[in-house]
């Protein structure tokens, strides 16, 4: 009777595979462009191909 209970729900993903939900505001034209080019998969590809900034942005304080 003392059987271990099975875990419920999805198992957690490793930290390098986790995604963080955020919200951005874009014009309708920008959203239409994203949708026309393949949606979120296209947008993720654009972000992955983008070059990283060489130096961090200047602090505005």
BELMOKA-V447738 format. One record per run of one state. SS is the DSSP state (@ for helix, = for strand, . for the rest). FROM is the first residue (numbers start at 0). TO is the last residue. If there is no record, write none. Layout:
# BELMOKA-V447738
ss=SS from=FROM to=TO
ss=SS from=FROM to=TO
This chain:
# BELMOKA-V447738
ss=. from=0 to=13
ss=@ from=14 to=16
ss=. from=17 to=26
ss=@ from=27 to=35
ss=. from=36 to=37
ss=@ from=38 to=48
ss=. from=49 to=60
